Amino acid sequence: MLKQLRRWFLTTPHLPRSLVAFGLSLTALALLDSGANLVLAHLKATAPRLFAGLVAGTFDTGFAPEVWLSVIGLTLGTLIIVISIAAQNIPKITELYMQDWTSLIYVWCLVLGGAHIFYIKILQDLGRHPVGSILLNLYGLLPLAILTALPYIFYILKSIQPESVVQQIYHHQYRYMTQLGVVLKDGVSYQPQFLRRSQAHLIAGLNQLDDLLAYVAFRGAQAEIIGAVSELLQHYISCKPNYPAYFFRLSGAVMGDIAFKTMFDQFSQIEENHTFYEQKCFRLLGNAYVRFLEEEQFPLASLCGSEMCAIAHRILSMGDDTLLDLIIIRFNTMMRFAIKHGSRHNEARNLYNLAFHYRRFIESLVHYQRPQLTQKCVNYLRAYGNEVYELAQNSPALYFIVDVFAAELKKVLILVNEQQWEEQLQLELLEEMLRLDNPPELRHPQNGDRPYGKSTGVRLLQMGLALFYLARQQAHFAQRIVEDMVEDAAILGLAGFKRLFQQNCDRLRHAQPKFWEDTDRGNANLYYSEHTEHLPALQTLVDRACHALEMAQSS
């Protein structure tokens, strides 16, 4: 019975909630009035002495209409003022209020309670004395209305707070997705109107959150909105397997949405991949990320990357490769925006944070044993690092980001090694990191330029990775790193290379795990290595490579 009622409620067009609330309130009041009169009549018949002094004419109801009008005026006046003021800063707050069953039923109960006393007055003027109705109104409804007026005003004041509005939208959408999953799983036939309403409801919730994000200036509320979008998308991905294939046909509600106006040629692909809701959420998060970059809201921009990692983890748990491709595209798009912003403003902080989230995403791919996608994302991260390396000539703050990208790739390679992936794949991933500081696709340095292949920070991180391999007794990986390092001798000269190598060894030997300044990611030292006891073994490998290079040059 409950499933059938839920199915009817979702698939059938309904009257406005205000009209439904009026009907429920009127029915409840009519039942209470009838019940009060019936109970009083029964008590009079069974206990006449108890009600001997109860005479209808002794009740003074002349004051009641004025009191009712005062309570109604106070409540509705406060409600109108509060909603009007809130509507200036919170879009569609009136629409949310009209969907709140508690408010609608309470207001209609107040109005009908006032109408009830006028109904009693009319009966009294006609010579009838409904004692039960009078007792119900004067000693039941009116005191209840007076006592609940102030709590209701507090309820309204709390409900119009931005955080409360976000939570209301979130809970409405969350319940709707869950109910859709239950109903559609039972095999509801294709109904165009139902499909349009369902898609319109899902898209409208995201648009409400997007509008709130543009209007609300409080960081806490903005963070709530980003988190709500992320959690809704994750819940949708979990419910999605219960939705039939026809549910993903694009209705006018989707095709007419502003987010899809420039995607007309992709409609067939979106239908085939069942990704209209994901595309909308990714667009919303991407636009929010760009907005936070321009407004220099670094924590909120980082939050977008963090939520993308959470979404990716849910996608990986569901095993949806189509959505994985979408989220890789979204991560790369965010990286492109961050690079443009960083180069334009000589600002490295957003790239610093986004590289961290990108690495977390790649680590999720590693944990879920997705080697091809891992290799693809490592390639993308290396390519962006080389691009940053090129742009750093005009924005020196970005040179540090190249080291950051190398540090993230180092962590990925360590994780891959601990997961005991195939050696050939590990070598291919290692080659990507080795190409970071000497990218062949970049032009050769001109006079006065910073020489490529001479990034000390990247070399320090590669040396730390080599020490890790030596600690794991995998010298062949360390040997490949040494071969790449010795190539710097072509630029620095053999003596200069050896001198720089010794300086790097000293830096690693004296590096501490904590830095003396704090960043968004704490005070961990990127260049620290816990395997410095293997520096002599690394020195031996370098000496051999240098000796081989000397022999080759002399011959």
C-alpha positions in Angstrom: 0.0 0.0 0.0 2.8 2.4 0.9 4.7 1.6 -2.3 1.5 2.2 -4.4 0.9 5.5 -2.6 4.5 6.6 -3.2 4.2 5.5 -6.8 1.0 7.5 -7.3 2.5 10.5 -5.6 5.5 10.6 -7.9 3.9 9.7 -11.2 0.7 11.7 -11.0 0.3 15.5 -11.5 -0.8 17.1 -8.3 -2.5 20.2 -7.0 -0.4 23.0 -5.6 0.8 22.2 -2.0 -0.9 25.3 -0.7 -4.3 24.0 -1.9 -3.6 20.5 -0.5 -2.5 22.1 2.8 -5.8 24.0 2.9 -7.8 20.9 2.3 -6.0 19.0 5.0 -6.4 21.8 7.5 -10.1 22.2 6.7 -10.7 18.5 7.1 -8.9 18.4 10.4 -10.8 21.4 11.8 -14.1 19.9 10.6 -13.3 16.6 12.3 -12.3 18.3 15.5 -15.4 20.5 15.5 -17.7 17.5 14.9 -15.8 15.4 17.5 -16.0 18.1 20.1 -19.8 18.4 19.7 -20.3 14.7 19.8 -18.1 14.2 22.9 -19.9 17.0 24.7 -23.3 15.5 23.8 -22.2 12.1 25.0 -20.9 13.5 28.3 -24.1 15.5 28.9 -26.1 12.3 28.4 -23.9 10.2 30.7 -23.0 12.7 33.3 -25.8 15.4 33.4 -24.8 16.7 36.9 -21.3 17.4 35.7 -22.6 19.7 32.9 -25.7 21.0 34.8 -24.1 24.5 35.1 -22.8 24.5 31.5 -25.1 26.9 29.7 -24.3 28.2 26.2 -25.3 31.7 27.0 -22.7 32.0 29.7 -19.8 32.0 27.2 -18.6 35.4 26.1 -17.1 35.1 22.6 -17.1 38.8 21.8 -13.4 39.2 22.4 -12.3 36.1 20.4 -12.5 37.5 16.8 -10.2 40.4 17.8 -7.7 38.1 19.4 -7.7 35.8 16.4 -7.2 38.7 14.0 -4.3 40.0 16.2 -2.6 36.6 16.2 -3.1 36.1 12.5 -2.0 39.7 11.7 1.2 39.3 13.9 2.1 36.0 12.3 1.3 36.8 8.7 2.8 40.3 9.0 6.1 39.0 10.4 6.1 36.2 7.8 5.6 38.6 4.9 8.3 41.0 6.1 10.8 38.3 6.8 10.2 36.5 3.4 10.3 39.8 1.5 13.6 40.8 3.1 15.2 37.4 2.6 14.1 37.3 -1.0 16.4 40.2 -1.8 19.5 38.1 -0.9 18.2 34.5 -1.3 16.6 33.8 -4.7 13.5 31.6 -4.9 13.0 31.7 -1.1 9.3 32.2 -1.7 9.2 29.0 -3.8 10.9 27.1 -1.0 8.4 28.5 1.5 5.5 27.3 -0.7 6.9 23.8 -0.5 7.2 23.7 3.3 4.4 21.6 4.6 4.9 22.8 8.2 4.5 26.5 7.3 1.6 26.0 4.9 -0.4 23.9 7.3 0.3 26.2 10.2 -0.8 29.3 8.4 -4.0 27.7 7.0 -4.8 26.4 10.5 -4.5 30.0 11.8 -6.7 31.4 9.1 -9.3 28.6 9.5 -9.2 29.0 13.3 -10.1 32.7 12.9 -12.8 31.7 10.4 -14.1 29.1 12.9 -14.9 31.8 15.5 -16.8 33.8 12.9 -18.7 30.7 12.0 -19.6 30.4 15.7 -20.7 34.0 15.9 -23.0 33.5 12.9 -24.6 30.4 14.6 -25.1 32.4 17.8 -26.8 35.2 15.9 -29.1 32.6 14.3 -30.0 31.4 17.8 -27.9 28.3 17.9 -25.4 27.7 20.6 -22.7 25.1 19.6 -21.1 24.7 23.0 -18.7 22.1 21.8 -17.4 24.4 19.0 -17.1 27.3 21.5 -15.1 25.2 23.9 -12.9 23.9 21.2 -12.1 27.4 19.9 -11.8 29.3 23.1 -10.0 26.7 25.2 -8.2 24.7 22.5 -7.5 26.4 19.2 -7.0 30.0 20.5 -4.6 29.2 23.3 -2.7 26.9 21.0 -2.4 29.6 18.4 -1.2 32.2 20.9 1.4 29.8 22.3 2.8 28.6 19.0 2.9 32.0 17.2 6.3 33.0 18.6 7.9 29.6 18.1 6.7 29.6 14.5 8.2 33.1 13.9 11.5 31.7 15.3 11.1 28.7 13.0 10.7 31.0 10.0 13.7 33.1 11.0 15.8 30.0 11.2 14.6 28.5 8.0 15.5 31.5 5.9 19.2 31.3 6.9 21.3 30.5 3.9 22.6 27.3 5.5 19.0 26.2 6.4 17.9 26.9 2.8 20.7 24.8 1.4 19.8 22.0 3.7 16.2 22.2 2.7 17.0 22.0 -1.0 19.5 19.2 -0.3 17.0 17.1 1.7 14.2 17.6 -0.8 16.5 16.5 -3.7 17.9 13.6 -1.7 14.5 12.2 -0.8 13.3 12.6 -4.3 16.2 10.7 -5.8 15.6 7.9 -3.3 11.9 7.7 -4.0 12.5 7.7 -7.7 14.9 4.7 -7.3 12.2 2.8 -5.3 9.4 3.6 -7.7 11.3 3.2 -11.0 12.8 -0.1 -9.9 9.3 -1.6 -9.8 9.0 -1.0 -13.5 7.0 2.1 -14.2 6.1 2.5 -17.8 7.4 5.4 -19.9 5.4 8.5 -19.4 6.6 11.7 -21.1 5.0 14.1 -18.7 6.4 12.2 -15.7 9.9 12.1 -17.3 9.8 15.8 -17.9 8.6 16.6 -14.4 11.2 14.3 -12.8 14.1 15.8 -14.8 12.8 19.3 -14.2 12.7 18.7 -10.5 16.3 17.4 -10.5 17.6 20.3 -12.6 15.6 22.9 -10.6 17.3 21.8 -7.4 20.8 22.3 -8.9 19.8 25.7 -10.3 18.5 26.8 -6.9 21.9 25.9 -5.4 23.7 27.6 -8.2 21.7 30.8 -7.7 22.3 30.7 -4.0 26.0 30.4 -4.7 26.0 33.6 -6.8 23.9 35.6 -4.3 25.2 34.4 -0.9 28.4 36.2 0.3 29.2 34.1 3.4 31.9 31.5 2.9 30.3 29.0 5.2 27.1 29.0 3.2 29.1 28.8 -0.1 31.0 25.8 1.3 27.6 24.2 2.3 26.4 24.6 -1.3 29.5 23.0 -2.8 29.2 20.2 -0.4 25.5 19.8 -1.1 26.1 19.6 -4.9 28.8 17.0 -4.4 26.7 14.8 -2.0 23.7 15.0 -4.3 25.7 13.8 -7.2 27.2 11.0 -5.2 23.8 9.9 -4.0 22.4 10.2 -7.6 25.3 7.9 -8.8 24.3 5.4 -6.2 20.6 5.5 -7.1 21.3 5.6 -10.9 21.4 1.8 -11.4 17.7 1.6 -10.3 16.6 4.0 -13.0 15.4 2.5 -16.3 17.0 3.5 -19.6 14.1 5.7 -20.7 14.7 7.9 -17.7 17.8 9.3 -19.4 16.1 10.5 -22.5 16.5 14.3 -22.7 13.2 16.1 -22.2 12.6 19.8 -22.8 13.4 20.5 -19.2 17.0 19.4 -19.8 17.5 20.7 -23.3 16.1 24.1 -22.3 18.4 24.5 -19.3 21.1 27.1 -19.6 23.9 24.6 -19.0 23.0 22.7 -22.1 22.4 25.5 -24.5 25.9 25.1 -26.0 25.8 21.3 -26.0 23.2 20.8 -28.7 25.5 18.6 -30.8 26.2 16.4 -27.8 22.6 15.6 -26.8 22.7 12.2 -28.5 25.9 11.3 -26.7 24.6 12.5 -23.4 21.5 10.3 -23.8 23.6 7.3 -24.8 25.9 7.7 -21.8 23.1 8.6 -19.4 25.0 11.6 -18.0 22.7 14.6 -18.1 22.7 15.1 -14.4 26.4 14.5 -14.0 27.1 17.0 -16.8 25.0 19.6 -15.0 26.8 19.1 -11.7 30.2 19.2 -13.3 29.3 22.4 -15.1 28.1 23.9 -11.8 31.3 22.9 -9.9 33.5 24.0 -12.8 31.8 27.5 -12.9 32.1 27.8 -9.1 35.8 27.0 -9.3 36.4 29.7 -11.9 34.4 32.2 -9.8 36.4 31.4 -6.7 39.7 31.8 -8.6 38.7 35.2 -9.9 37.6 36.2 -6.4 40.8 34.8 -4.8 38.8 32.6 -2.6 41.5 30.0 -2.2 39.9 27.7 0.4 36.7 27.5 -1.5 38.5 26.8 -4.8 40.4 24.0 -3.0 37.1 22.7 -1.7 35.9 22.2 -5.3 38.9 20.0 -6.0 38.3 18.1 -2.7 34.7 17.4 -3.6 35.7 16.3 -7.1 37.9 13.7 -5.4 35.0 12.5 -3.3 32.8 12.2 -6.4 35.6 10.3 -8.2 35.9 7.9 -5.3 32.1 7.1 -5.5 32.3 6.7 -9.3 35.2 4.2 -8.8 33.2 2.3 -6.3 30.4 2.0 -8.8 32.7 1.0 -11.6 31.3 3.5 -14.2 34.0 4.0 -16.8 32.0 6.6 -18.7 31.8 8.8 -15.6 35.5 8.3 -15.0 36.3 9.7 -18.4 34.0 12.7 -17.6 35.7 13.4 -14.3 39.2 13.2 -15.8 38.1 15.8 -18.3 36.7 18.0 -15.5 39.9 17.7 -13.5 42.0 18.7 -16.6 39.6 21.6 -17.2 40.1 22.8 -13.7 43.8 22.5 -14.1 43.7 24.6 -17.2 41.7 27.3 -15.4 44.2 27.2 -12.5 47.2 27.5 -14.9 45.7 30.5 -16.7 44.9 32.2 -13.4 48.4 31.5 -12.0 50.3 32.7 -15.0 48.1 35.8 -15.3 48.4 36.8 -11.6 51.8 35.2 -10.8 49.9 33.2 -8.1 50.8 29.6 -7.3 48.5 28.8 -4.5 45.5 27.4 -6.4 47.8 25.2 -8.5 49.5 24.1 -5.3 46.2 23.0 -3.9 44.8 21.5 -7.1 47.9 19.4 -7.7 47.3 17.8 -4.3 43.7 16.9 -5.2 44.7 15.6 -8.7 47.3 13.4 -7.0 44.6 12.1 -4.6 42.4 11.2 -7.6 45.3 9.3 -9.2 45.9 7.4 -6.0 42.2 6.4 -6.0 42.8 5.0 -9.5 45.8 3.1 -8.2 43.9 1.7 -5.2 41.1 0.5 -7.6 43.6 -1.1 -9.9 43.0 1.0 -13.0 46.5 1.1 -14.6 45.5 2.5 -18.0 43.7 5.5 -16.5 46.5 5.9 -14.0 49.0 6.1 -16.8 46.9 8.5 -18.7 46.4 10.9 -15.7 50.1 10.8 -14.9 50.8 11.8 -18.5 48.4 14.7 -18.2 49.9 15.8 -14.9 53.4 15.7 -16.4 52.3 17.6 -19.5 50.7 20.4 -17.3 54.0 20.5 -15.3 56.0 21.1 -18.4 53.5 23.8 -19.5 53.9 25.5 -16.1 57.7 25.2 -16.5 57.4 27.2 -19.7 55.1 29.8 -18.3 57.3 30.3 -15.2 59.7 32.4 -17.3 57.2 35.2 -17.1 55.6 34.2 -13.8 58.5 33.1 -11.5 56.2 32.0 -8.7 55.2 29.0 -10.8 58.7 27.5 -10.7 57.8 26.0 -7.3 54.7 24.4 -8.8 57.0 22.3 -11.0 58.6 20.9 -7.9 55.1 20.3 -6.5 54.0 18.3 -9.5 57.2 16.3 -9.2 56.5 15.7 -5.5 53.0 14.5 -6.4 54.3 12.1 -9.1 56.8 10.8 -6.6 54.1 9.9 -4.2 52.1 8.2 -7.0 55.2 6.2 -8.0 55.8 5.1 -4.4 52.2 4.0 -4.1 52.4 2.0 -7.3 55.6 0.4 -6.2 54.0 -0.6 -2.8 51.1 -2.0 -4.7 53.6 -4.2 -6.6 52.4 -3.3 -10.1 54.3 -4.7 -13.1 57.8 -3.4 -13.5 57.3 -2.4 -17.1 54.4 -0.2 -16.1 56.4 1.3 -13.2 59.2 2.1 -15.6 56.7 3.9 -18.0 55.4 5.9 -15.1 58.9 6.7 -14.0 59.8 7.9 -17.5 56.9 10.4 -17.2 58.4 11.9 -14.0 61.8 12.0 -15.6 60.4 14.0 -18.5 59.1 16.7 -16.1 62.2 18.8 -15.8 63.5 18.3 -19.3 60.5 18.3 -21.6 61.5 17.6 -25.2 58.5 19.4 -26.6 59.8 22.7 -25.3 62.1 25.0 -27.2 65.8 25.1 -26.4 66.9 27.8 -24.0 68.1 31.0 -25.5 70.8 33.3 -24.0 69.9 34.4 -20.6 67.0 31.9 -20.2 66.8 29.5 -17.3 68.4 26.3 -18.6 66.1 23.4 -18.9 67.2 20.2 -17.2 68.5 22.2 -14.2 65.6 22.3 -11.8 67.2 21.6 -8.5 63.9 21.0 -6.7 62.9 18.3 -9.2 66.3 16.7 -9.0 66.0 16.6 -5.2 62.7 14.8 -5.5 64.0 12.4 -8.1 67.0 11.6 -5.8 64.5 11.0 -2.9 62.6 8.6 -5.1 65.9 6.9 -6.1 66.7 6.5 -2.3 63.2 4.9 -1.9 64.0 2.4 -4.6 67.4 1.6 -3.1 65.7 1.0 0.3 63.3 -1.4 -1.4 66.4 -3.1 -3.1 65.2 -2.2 -6.6 68.4 -0.7 -7.9 67.4 -0.9 -11.5 64.8 1.9 -11.0 67.4 4.0 -9.2 69.8 3.4 -12.0 67.4 4.8 -14.5 67.0 8.0 -12.4 70.8 8.3 -12.2 71.1 8.0 -16.0 68.6 10.8 -16.4 70.4 13.0 -13.8 73.8 12.6 -15.5 72.3 14.1 -18.7 72.6 17.5 -16.9 76.3 17.3 -17.3 75.9 18.2 -20.9 74.7 21.6 -19.7 76.5 22.1 -16.4 79.7 20.3 -17.3 80.9 17.2 -15.4 82.5 19.2 -12.6 79.5 21.4 -12.2 77.2 18.4 -12.2 79.2 16.7 -9.5 79.3 19.8 -7.4 75.5 20.3 -7.7 75.0 16.6 -6.9 77.0 16.9 -3.7 75.0 20.0 -2.7 71.7 18.1 -3.3 73.0 15.2 -1.1 73.8 17.7 1.7 70.3 19.2 1.4 68.7 15.8 1.6 70.9 14.7 4.5 70.0 17.8 6.5 66.3 18.1 5.5 63.7 17.9 8.2 60.3 16.3 7.8 58.6 19.6 8.8 59.1 23.0 7.3 59.4 26.1 9.4 56.4 27.8 7.7 52.8 26.7 7.3 50.9 26.2 4.0 47.4 25.1 3.0 48.7 21.6 3.3 50.4 21.9 6.6 54.2 22.3 7.1 55.4 19.0 5.6 58.7 19.4 3.7 58.2 18.3 0.1 61.9 17.5 -0.3 62.4 15.4 2.8 63.4 11.7 2.4 63.5 9.2 5.1 66.0 7.0 3.3 69.1 9.2 3.5 71.1 6.2 4.8 71.2 5.0 1.2 72.9 8.2 0.0 76.3 6.4 -0.3 74.7 3.8 -2.5 73.3 6.5 -4.7 76.7 8.2 -4.7 78.2 5.0 -6.0 75.7 4.8 -8.9 76.4 8.4 -9.8 80.1 7.9 -9.7 79.8 4.9 -12.1 77.6 6.9 -14.5 80.1 9.8 -14.4 83.0 7.5 -15.0 81.2 6.0 -18.0 80.5 9.5 -19.3 84.2 10.4 -18.9 85.2 7.3 -20.8 82.8 8.1 -23.6 84.0 11.7 -23.9 87.6 10.7 -23.9 87.1 8.1 -26.6 
